[in-house]
Amino acid sequence: MDAIVIGGGISGLTMALSLHQAGIAVRVYEAAHEVQPLGVGINLQPNAVRELTELGLGDELARLGTATQALCFFNKFGQLVWREPRGRAAGLNWPQYSIHRGRLQMMLIAAARARIGAANIRTGRQFLKFETRGDRIIARFGDRKSGALAVEDEADILIGADGIHSAVRRQLYPAEGAPHFAHQILWRAAVETAPFLGGATMAIAGHFHQRVVAYPIGPAAVDRDKLLTNWIAQMTVATEAPPREDWNRKVGKERFVDAFRNWTFDWLDVPRLIDATGEIFEFPLVDRHPVPQWSFGRVTLIGDAAHPMQPTGSQAGSQAIVDARMLTAALLANADPVEALCRYDRQRRPAMNDVTLRNRKFGPEAAMQLAEERAPRGFAAIEDVIPRAELEEISRSFQAAAGLDPAALNDRPSLVPPRAKR
């Protein structure tokens, strides 16, 4: 069996590494001419860390990222609403890592080139369309610069891992249109700063319409008393979604900093953090509506091409990695690739559609919204506002939906059995 993977991001490269580990030939096509270390922070949940560790990348992850020990929710005054342990501190057999997305990307591309061969990572090739011819899938690619037809390739299956603007998904759902805009904007950046809350905590403060997220993603480059820290400022806006070409654009802090001028907490000075930052990037908060099918014959979708979701709960990248492993497992369990893709769809899609919709309702961060609604002026004790049992249920429910229940994850057999690995 052989496979074509469209997209050389986190999902596509994990997919390729997983297929190679299972003995399935694979070729990756990426539209960009050069894979670069773009982006800011990303959280890899223990379910994803498990899969990358089983791909032999655990030591490198530990070197590049920060093992997050706790997740804390605060109100807009910096008062603690909820704290929960994360990763091994929560009883899981694997850590949660906070890492620079660019470093993760370069780790994956280096591993893919070394294992699969650089000739099978084909850049500068923009996917145009696919068609089925007998028991093979034919993919056509254009040169990214000229747009001219550059190459045709064929395989037993084609996997769309080409993100929220997936061209593969567009061929499957041609009338779908643009992503769903949640009328919020995120301003994101990374800056070297002094550790806060012990140096291994992910902190989220505010409420549905305005919040800030901050967490360390690795050691500082020069000053060892500081950490490279990812931060996000997020607000509801009245504007329409920016055009696609304006996503991930650099902006000045004057666009939003005044709204956070009073967010000076005893554990973090938010305006000072913003003021100390050089480059700030602006993103719209978007996702797509869940669809009723990912697999069509010899074609399927993974990652943001399958279930683009809001970053609430830090799930998108992690779930993309798990997608790749579950699809590999389905291919190993079924001699018929069409049935394998259908099996993957049946097993994986309902859970991811559920997480996508939960994220629209604020996911685990719903605890902050309850604090805002019930105590908009703050509180003396959070238990007077939200009973602990209610906070625990918010956390438990989301963890179970996301596949992060300690007992279930620790006891689950490997998705790709050791006997299948090469």
N, C-alpha and C positions, 0 to 999 in steps of 0.2 A: 504494500500500500504506500502511496505517496500523497502529499498534501501541499497546497499553496496557502500561505498565510498573507493576507493583505493588511499591512500596517506594521511598522517597526517600533511601536511604543511598548509600554509595560506589558500589556496583554498579549500583543503579537509575539514579542520576544520570549515571554514565558511559555506561550503556546509552542513555539518552535523548539525550545529547550526540552519541554516535556515530551513532545513527539519524538525527538531524537533519542531521549532517554529510553523511550518505549520501543525503539527500533523502527520507527516510521520515518521514511525520508521526507524532508520538508525544505521548501524554499520560501523565503520571506521577501515580499516586495514592499518598499517604502518610497513614498512620493518625494520626500526631501532628498537632496543630493548628498547631504552630510548629516549624520545623526549627531546632534549637539546636546550638551547638558543644560537643557532649558527648564524653567519652572522654579518653584520654591519648595515649601515643605509638603510632605505626604506622610500619613501614618499607615504603617503596615500592621494590621491586626494579627493576633497569634495564629489564626487559621491560615493566613497567607504566609506568615513566617514559617509555619510548619512545612508548607509546600515548597518554599524556596530552600529551606534547609534540606529537604529530601532531594532537591536538585543539586545539593552540594555547595550551596551559596551561603550557608549560615555564618561561617567565620567572617566572610567579607561583609555581610550585613552588620555584624557586631562591630566591626572596625569602622564602618562608615556612619552608622546611626547612633541614636541615643535610645537606650532601653527605658521606655516610659514606665514609671512606677505608679502613677496616679492620674486620674481625671477628676477635675474639680469644676463645679458650676457655681457661679456667683451671680448676685443681682447687680444692678447698675451702680450700686454703691460699693461694690467689692465685698459684700457680705456673703459668707459661704452658704450655699443652698444644699449642695450634695458633694460628697467625695467618695470615690470608689477606687480600689486598687486595680491595677491593670497588669496584663501579662502574667509573668510568673508570680508576682505579688498577689494575683487574684486566684491562684491555684492552678493555672494553666501550665502545661509542660513546655511552652514556648513563650518568649517575650513578645511585647509589642514594641516595634521600633518606629521612632520618628526620624525621618531621613530627608535629605535634600533630594527632590525628585530627579534633578539632573545627575546626581551621583548614582542613584538607583538605575537610571537609564543607561549610564555608561558602564556600570557593572554588568548589566544584562547583555548589552551589545558586545562587550568584550568576551563574555562567556559564550555567546552564540557564535561569534567568529571563530573562537578557539575550538569549539566542539563540532559545529555544523559545517564550518568552512566559510571563509569570507566570500567565496564565489556564490554561496547560497543565500547571502544577505544582499539583495539587489536594490540599490538606492537610485533615486532619480527616475523611478518608474511609477507613473501615476495610473492607478487602476481605472479602466474605462468601462468595461462590461464583461459579463460572463455569459456562456451558453452551454447547455448540456448536449453532448454528442455521444450517443450510445451510453457506455458506462464510464465516460470521462467527462470532466468539466473543463471547458476551455476558457481561459482568462486572457483578456487583451489589455495591454498597457501602452500608454503614450509617454513620450519624452516630456518631463516636467517643464522644460524651458520652451520647446518648440510646439508641443501638443501633438506632434506627428506620431503615428503608430510606430512604436519602437520594437515591440516584441509580443509574441503569443506564447503561452505556456499551457500545459495541460496536466491534470492530476486526477486522482480518484475523488478528492474532496477539495473544497475551497472554504476557507474560514475568514470571515470578515472581522478584523480586529482594528478597524480604521476609525474608531472614535465617534464622537457625537455627530459629526457631519459625514458619517459613513457613506461612501459611494455604493458599497455592497448593499447596505440596508435600503438605500434610495432605489436601487433596482428592484428590490423585493416589495417596497412600499412607495411607489412613485408619487402618490398623492399626499404623502405625510406632511410635507411642508417644513417650516423652520422649527427649531427647538422651542419648547414652552418656556417663556420668560416669567419668572416669579416676582417681577417688579422689585428686585433688590440688586444692589451692586456690591461687589466685594473689591476692596483694595488690599493687595497682598504684597508682602515683601519679606526679606530676611536681612537681619542686621546682627552684628556681634554686640552682645550686651551682658551685663552682670547676671548671674543665675538668679532665679526667683523660685520660691516655694520648693527649695531643696535641689533644684537643678535637673529634675527628671519628671516634671509635672506638666500635663496639658491643662491649661486654664481657659475657661470660656465664661465671659461675663456679659450680662445685659438681658435682653429679652428678644422676642420675635422680630421687632422692627428695628432694633439697633443692638449690636453686640460686637465684642472683640474676642479674638482667639489668639492665644500665644503658647508656643511650646518650643523647647530646644530641639535642634535637628543635627547636632554634632559639635565637636570642639571648634573653637575659634582658630583662625589661620595663624595668628601671631600671638595674641595675648591669651595665655593659658588660664587667666583668671576670669575669662569671659566665655560665653557659649554662642554659637551661631543660632539665632532664634528666629523662628518663623512667626509672623503675626498677620492677622487678617482683621480689617475693620469692615463692618457690613451694615448696610442700612436699606430700608425701604425707600424707593424713589418713585416719583410720578412720571418719569420719562419712559419712552418705549425702549425696547432692547436695541443696543447699538448694532450697526451692521457687522457681519461676520469679520470683515477685514479689520475692524477696530477692537476685536477681542484681544486680550493680552497686550494692551498698549501701555506705554509708560505715561504716567500723569504726575502732576504736582500735588503735594499734600494739601494745598489750599482748597481742593475740591471737597474735602471732608473733615479736615482736622478740627475745625471749630466745633463741630458737633461732639467731639470727644475731649474738649479742653478741661472739663471738670472730672474726667475719669482718672483721678489720681488716687490710687488705692495704697494701703500700707504694704502691700506685697508687690505692686507693679505700678509704675508711673506711665500710663498709656501715652499722653501727649509727648512726654520726653522720648519714649520709644519711637514714636512717629517722627519727631523732629531729628532724631539721630540717624534716620534712614536716608540713604542716597537714592536708590531706584525703587519706585513704587509702581506696581502694575494693577490695571483695572480689568475686572472680569464681570460679566453679567451672571446672575444666578439663574441657571437654566437646567432643564432636564427634558425628557421626552415622555409622552404618555406610554404606558405599557402596551405592548402589542401581543396578539394572541398566538404568535408563532415565530420562532427563530429559525428553525430548520426547514428547508425546502429542498427535497431531494438530496443532492450532493453538496449543498451550500448551507452554512450556518453562521451564526454571529456569536461573538463573545465580547466581554468588557463593555465599554461605552457604546459600542455599535449595537449591542443587544439591549442594555438597560442603563442608558445614561441617567444618572441620578444626581440630586443635589448633594453637596459635600457634608451635609448634616450627618453626624455619627461616624465620619471618617471611614466610609465603606467602599467608595468606588474603585480605587486601585486594588485594595485587598480582594474584593469580590471578583475582579477581573482575573487575578492570579488563580483563585479557586475555580473559576470557569474553565481555565485552560486545563487544569488537572482533572476536573470532572469530565471534560470532553475526551481527554486522553484515556481515562478509565473506561468510558463508554466504547471507544474504538477498540480497546483491548478485549472487552467483553463480548463484542459482536463481530463476526466475520464479515457481515454485510455492512458496508459503511453507511448506506442510507438508513438502515435500522439503527445504527449506532448514533447517528445525528439526531434521529427522532427520540431515542432514549435520553440522550443528553438534554434535549428540549423539555421533555416531560418531567425529568427529575429536577432540573435547575430553574426553569423559567418562573414557575409559580412563586418560589421563595424570593427571587430577585424582583419580581413585580410587586410583591408585598413590601420589601424594603424600600423600593422607590416611592411608594405611596406613603409609607411611614415617615420618610424623610420630608415629604411635603408638609407633614403635620408636626414637624420639628423634632421627630425622632426622640432620642434620649434627652435632648435639650428642652423637652417639654417641661421639665422641672423648673427651669428658669422662667418660663412663661407663667406657670402657676404662681410663682413668687411675685412676679410683676402684677398679676391680676388681683391677687389676694392681699398683697402688702406693697402697694406702689411707693410708699414712703419709707420702706425698709421695715426691719423687724428686730425685736430683742432676742428671739430664739426661733429658729426655723421650724421647730416642732409645734410652735403655736400657730403656724401658718399652713404647713403641709405635714400631716402625720408621716412618720418614718415609713410605715407600711406602704403608703402611697408612693413615696419616692423609690422604695425598693422595687415595687411592682413596675414602675416605669423603666427602671434599669433592667430588671430581669426579663421583661417582655421583649425589649429590643435586643438584648444579648442573645436570647433564644432564636429570634427571627434571623439574626445576622450570622448564626452558626458559631457563637462564642460562649455557649454554655460549657463550663469547665468539664463537667462529667462527660457530656456528649462528645466534645472534641478530643479529650484525652483518651477516651476508650474507643474512638472510631478507628478502624483499620486504615492503613495507608490507602489513599485513592488509587495510586499507581503501585501495585504490589511489588515487593522487592524482586521477585522472580522475573518480573517483566523488564527490569532495568538493565541497562547495558553499561 
